[in-house]
């Protein structure tokens, strides 16, 4: 059974069909790319997979569970986490607090224990602190723990957003243009980070990206969409030479 299986996924906004019959199958710890020209419908696919949009038609099965109609936080609990094109950190909170927030659904103290700071509260907070610091250490960001997120360099903010997503303990991590705005050095570091994440946490990664060197360099298979429809699927070498892909990106 695939970790993520999507069939005939379609969404219409009024008379516009933004995504039409999209299908994908991703196995555990697979690294998959989703590419296409601007406006092709890539982020719309992500929004349906993560519960932001409700599909007009089609099915989404994650870890054997149907996720269509579920709220984003329910889908996170089933095992999908994502990042966004525009970084969405709590910029006036510290790096550590940004990661700790993602542990909220794993903490087991109640409202009364939290208000009166009872022993269970401190025990759970200590666990969240230790888990957050361990994750930051993995990303070589432990030294920034008390730094406000808004004061991090751009590349570090991207890494923090990925670390926060990983704190939810996902089975699949969906990255929406993680290299956007990065310089070549930061992009190279990001490639290494994505590979490391997949191997260290044994999770699948679905990647939207315009940087073709990144996509071709790390993805095991690639799906290409244009005007909301799949126009090609295959391994990087197959996609690179596919005439439909070349036409979509470069024109006839």
N, C-alpha and C positions, 0 to 999 in steps of 0.2 A: 504493500500500500504506500502510495506517495505521501510525503509529508504535507504538501500543498497540491491540491488538484482543482483546477478551475475549468469549467466547461460552459461554452456558449455565453460568456459574460457580455451583456449589452446594457447600455444606459442611454436614455434619450432625455434631452432637455427641450421641452416643447417639440418643435419639428426637427431639431438637430439630433442626429445620432452621433454621440461623441465617441463611443466605443461600440464596436459591432462584432459579436461572436468571438470575443477573445478567449483563448484557451492556453493553459500552461500546466506543466506537471514538474514539480520540483521534489527531489528525494532528499533525505537527511544528509546534511553536510555538503550539499551541492552548491556550487557558486555559479549563479546564472545572471546574465545581463539582459536588460530590456532597453532597447534603443529605438530611436526614430527621430525625424526632424522636429523642430519646435511646433507645438500644437497638434502633435500626432495622437495624443491621448494617454501618454505614459503616466503622468501624475494622476489622471482620472482613474486609471486602473488601480494605482496604489490606494486612492481614496475609497474605492469599492472594497479592496482587499482588507482594509483596516477599519471599515465601518463608518467612514465619514460620509460616503454616499451610499444610497440604497440602489442596487442594480434594478433595471427594468425587467431584465430576464437573466437566466443563467444560475449556475451553482458554484459555490466556493466551499471546499472541504479542507479544513486544517486539522491535522493530526486525528483524522477520522470524524471530526465534528463539523456540522454545517454551521457556517458563520453568517450567512445572509440574514439581515435583519437584526443582528446583534449590535450592541453598542461598542464603541471603540475600546472601552475599558474591559468589557467582557472578552473581546478578541485578544487583548493583551494577556489576560489570564489564561486563555487557551494556548497562547504561545507565539504571538506575532508582535514584534516591536518595529518601529520605524523612525527614521529621521526625515527632515524636511529640506526643501530647496533653500529656504531662508531659515537660518539658524534660529531655533526657538528655545533659548535658555532662559532661566530666571536670572537676568543679568545683574540684579542687585543683591543676589544671594551668593554665598561662597561656592567655590568649586565642589567642596565636600557636600554642602547642603543640596546642590543640584542633583548629585548622585543619590543622596539619602532619600530624597522625595520619591524616587522610583521604587523604594522598598516599602512604601506605605501599605501595599496590599499583602505584604509578607509579615507584618507586625501584628501581634495578638493582644495588645492591651486595649481596654475599653475607655470610654469617655471619662468615667469617674477616676480610673487609675491614672489617666493623663492629666486631669485637672489637679488632682491632689499629689501628683508625682509619687505614686506608690511604688514599691519595689519592682513590680512587673514592668512598669513604665521604664525605669532605669535599666533594667535587664534588656529590654527590647531595643532601647536607644543605643545601648552599648554594642549590641549585635549589629545594628545598622551602621554605626560608626566604623566598626572593625571591617565589615563587608565593603563599605564605601572606600576605605583606605586601601584595602587589598586590591580592589578594582583599579583605583587610581595608580597604585604601584605597578600593576601590570601594564598600564598605559604610560608609565614613566612620567606621571603627573602628580605624584604624592607631594612634591615640594610646593605645588600650587594650591593645596587643600584649603588654605584660609584666604586665598585671593578671590576677589569678587570676579564672577564670570565675565563681566564686561571689560575687565582689565587684561584678559588673556589675549595673546596674539590670535589672529584669525584661524590659523591651522590648529591651534590648541583648542579653540572653541569648538571646532568640528570634532576633534577627538573626544572632548567632554560630552558632546551630544550623543556620540556613539556609545561612550561608557555608560551614560545614563540609560540609554535604551537597553544595554546589556544587563543592567541592574534588575530589570524585570524578569530575567532568566528566560529569554525567548528560545523557541525552537527554530524560528526563522527571523532574520534581521533584514529589514527592507530599507535600503539606503537611496534617498532621492537626491541625485546629483551631489554627492559628498565632495567632489573635487571643484565645485563651482567657486570661483574667486581665488583658487590656490595657485601659487607659483610652481614651477617645475619641481623644485626640491620638496615642497609640501605634498605635491601629488605623488611623487615617488615614495615618500614616507607613508602616505595614505594607502598605497598599494600593498606595502609591507604589512600595515596594520590590518587590512581586510583579510589578507592571507592568514595572518597570525590569529585573528579572531576565529576564523573558520576552524583552524586546526586546534586551537586551545580550548574552545568551548564546544566543538563538535556540532555546530549549528549550520543551517543553510543560510545563504545570503542571496538576496535578490537585489540587483543593482540597476538603477537608472543613471545613465551618465552620458554626457556629450563628448568627454575626452576619450577618443578612440584608442589612444595608446594604453590608457588604463583598462578599458573594457577588453581589448584584444589581449592584453597582457595577463589578466587574471581570471577571466570567465571561462568556464568549461563548455558552456553552450549559451547561445544568444538567440533571443526572439526580437524580431524587428516589426514595428507597426508604423503605419502611415495612414492618416485620415481615419484612425480608429480601428483599422483592420490589420491583421497579421499578413505581412508580405514575404517573410522569410523566417526560417528557423534552422539552427545548425551549429556546428563548431565554428570558432573564430575564423579559421582559414576558409571555410565554406561561405561565411557571411561576407568576408572581405572581397571575394570575387563574384558575389551574386549580382547579376545585372539589375534586378529589381531594387536592391539596396543602393547600388550606385546611382540609379536613376532618381530614387527618392531624395538622396542627399545632394546630388550634383545637377540634376535636371537632365533632360535628353541631350 
